[in-house]
Amino acid sequence: MEHKKHILLLTTGGTIASLPGGDGLEPQCSGVMERELEQLRTFYRITIKDVMCLDSSNIRPEEWKQLARQIYTLRGGYDGIVVSHGTDTMAYTASAITFMLPGIDLPVVFTGSQLPLADVLSDGPDNLRTAFAMAASGVSGVFLAFDRKVMRGCRAVKVRASGFSAFESVNATYSAQVSNLGLVINPAALPPKNGPARLWDTLCEDVFLLKLTPGLSPRIFDTLVDMGYKGIVIEAFGLGGVNVLHQGLQGIRRAMDAGVNVVVTTQCLYDSANLQVYQVGNKLLELGVIQGRDMTSEAAMTKLMWALGQNMNPAQIRDLFATDLAGEITL
Ligand code: ASP
């Protein structure tokens, strides 16, 4: 008989493990996943650990750290790890874990569902099966599996609030897809190798994600400095435009003079910011902002939280954003 791959399932809550309660869906422990896991045991040896039991709206950087430590310390005895997680903030967690576990030496695959496993029509069984197949693939890295597609965790974005095709791999091809051939891995879309596995779990939580809107007061930047923010990711317009008239740039300059690291991405979901194209972008470059290029906002934010957590200075942070650590940026 073929040797079964040993997969560790870390559960964190989310819809996939929810049951209806008096106030709506409430996350439970892995017990409610048992019927589906029983099926999967035909193919895999499964060990389960309930790490937390939360709607992912309640997951904070503190929980990312807890999860990163569990993955790092427990990984030794397994072929792969599946993390079940609420879909709402799963892209943030998957991005953060990517940076906190450089060089991770086994597959770590996040998944969840839009309809609880307890529902006969749930998308959860499919998502779990894809996640387990990826976890058993021997391909190292942090991934997110959903709707028969697997993407790098640092490229995932939740694009649908209720549709089953809830996640897309933004500005990057899928790492694997399910077809009539089984799980087909795309070797060109796997994370780059990044040294031995390490746990670098210090994060700076003082990072703000700011979506520009027409006419936004530049005083917002002074408020963020006063509040103690050390990093700001600006979702600028289109290719990376900001309002440079009406004191628009001065607010950013004051924040940078106060030592705040400013990364500029685009509020468009697809394609890359390119500050060189327009005068309004070049003015930003002259100020010395860091280019987020085609990173998702989730990845830009968590990379900055992680860089500041490692006590990097502005020059080191600039270099880091000009480096592709895990397939999060196209240079
Ligand atoms: N609110 C849920 C969560 O993120 C949604 C889901 O899991 O689909 O935990």
Boltz pocket constraint, residues with backbone or C-beta under 6 A from the ligand:
constraints:
  - pocket:
      binder: B
      contacts: [[A, 13], [A, 14], [A, 15], [A, 16], [A, 54], [A, 55], [A, 56], [A, 57], [A, 85], [A, 86], [A, 87], [A, 88], [A, 89], [A, 112], [A, 113], [A, 114]]
      max_distance: 6.0
